[in-house]
Amino acid sequence: MEPVYTPAKHSPPRKIVIENEAFGFGNIEAWANIIRSYNEKHPEHQVILLYQGQPVQSLTYLFKLVKGVDRDAFELVVSAQDADFSQVAKLYRLLVEGAGTTYEKFISHEIHRTLKLF
């Protein structure tokens, strides 16, 4: 008998609103910390950040784009086998906050420490 493969379910895409004119390195670091915190709580979920419809392979890619980034081109999708998307709204809200001017609260100065956001 062959094992049955169940494809992961995806949350609907959510456009990340970036109103911060000075979106830059600090915002990307905040996003990395927020996503790391979500992944610690939900290790079986995959957070997919889309830029211009294409998955961002790593956030370091965004550091290379930061000066010419299209602030209207980001979307968030979460993929999970368990289809438990109950905290995706909070993840989305925190990413929008992290893209804003008050991103510093998501920057941890302690090494190897994950923020307890979820």
C-alpha positions as CSV (number, residue, x, y, z in Angstrom):
1,M,0.0,0.0,0.0
2,E,1.4,3.4,-1.0
3,P,1.5,6.2,1.6
4,V,-1.0,8.9,1.0
5,Y,0.6,12.3,0.5
6,T,-1.6,15.2,1.7
7,P,-0.5,18.5,0.3
8,A,0.0,21.4,2.7
9,K,-2.8,23.9,2.9
10,H,-2.1,27.6,2.3
11,S,-3.5,30.6,4.0
12,P,-5.0,33.2,1.6
13,P,-2.3,35.8,0.5
14,R,-2.4,39.0,2.4
15,K,-0.8,42.2,1.0
16,I,1.6,43.7,3.5
17,V,1.0,47.4,3.6
18,I,4.3,49.4,3.8
19,E,3.6,53.1,4.4
20,N,7.1,53.8,5.8
21,E,9.0,55.9,3.3
22,A,12.3,55.0,5.0
23,F,11.7,51.2,4.8
24,G,15.2,49.7,5.1
25,F,17.6,47.3,6.9
26,G,16.0,47.7,10.4
27,N,12.6,46.8,9.0
28,I,14.0,43.6,7.4
29,E,15.7,42.6,10.6
30,A,12.4,43.1,12.4
31,W,10.7,40.9,9.9
32,A,13.3,38.2,10.4
33,N,12.8,38.3,14.2
34,I,9.0,38.2,13.8
35,I,9.1,35.3,11.4
36,R,11.7,33.5,13.7
37,S,9.3,33.9,16.6
38,Y,6.4,32.5,14.6
39,N,8.4,29.5,13.5
40,E,9.5,28.8,17.1
41,K,5.8,28.5,18.1
42,H,4.7,26.8,14.8
43,P,7.8,24.8,13.6
44,E,5.6,22.8,11.1
45,H,4.4,25.9,9.3
46,Q,6.3,27.5,6.5
47,V,6.1,31.3,6.3
48,I,6.2,32.4,2.7
49,L,7.0,36.0,1.9
50,L,6.2,36.9,-1.7
51,Y,7.8,39.8,-3.5
52,Q,6.2,40.7,-6.9
53,G,4.5,37.4,-6.8
54,Q,7.6,35.3,-6.3
55,P,8.7,33.6,-3.1
56,V,11.6,35.3,-1.3
57,Q,14.2,32.6,-0.8
58,S,15.9,34.4,2.1
59,L,15.5,37.7,3.8
60,T,19.1,38.5,3.0
61,Y,17.9,38.9,-0.6
62,L,15.9,41.9,0.6
63,F,19.0,43.5,2.1
64,K,20.3,43.6,-1.5
65,L,17.1,45.2,-2.8
66,V,16.5,47.6,0.1
67,K,17.1,50.8,-1.8
68,G,15.1,49.9,-4.9
69,V,12.4,47.9,-3.1
70,D,8.8,48.2,-4.4
71,R,6.8,48.8,-1.2
72,D,3.6,47.7,-2.8
73,A,4.8,44.3,-3.9
74,F,4.9,42.2,-0.6
75,E,2.4,39.5,0.3
76,L,2.3,36.9,3.1
77,V,1.2,33.3,2.8
78,V,1.6,30.5,5.4
79,S,1.7,26.9,4.4
80,A,0.8,24.2,7.0
81,Q,-0.2,20.5,7.0
82,D,-2.4,21.0,10.0
83,A,-4.3,24.0,8.5
84,D,-4.1,25.8,11.9
85,F,-4.0,29.4,10.6
86,S,-5.3,30.9,13.9
87,Q,-2.2,33.1,14.4
88,V,-1.6,34.2,10.9
89,A,-3.6,37.4,11.4
90,K,-1.3,38.2,14.3
91,L,1.8,37.4,12.2
92,Y,0.4,39.6,9.5
93,R,-0.3,42.5,11.9
94,L,3.2,42.2,13.4
95,L,4.9,42.2,9.9
96,V,3.0,45.4,9.0
97,E,4.1,46.9,12.3
98,G,7.7,45.7,11.7
99,A,7.6,47.5,8.3
100,G,6.7,50.8,10.0
101,T,8.7,53.4,11.8
102,T,8.4,51.7,15.2
103,Y,10.3,48.5,14.1
104,E,12.9,48.9,16.9
105,K,10.7,47.0,19.4
106,F,11.3,43.9,17.2
107,I,15.0,44.2,17.2
108,S,16.7,42.0,19.9
109,H,20.2,42.9,21.0
110,E,20.6,39.6,22.8
111,I,22.4,36.9,20.7
112,H,20.5,33.6,20.2
113,R,17.3,35.0,21.7
114,T,13.9,34.7,20.0
115,L,11.2,37.2,20.8
116,K,8.2,35.8,22.6
117,L,5.5,37.2,20.3
118,F,3.2,34.2,19.8
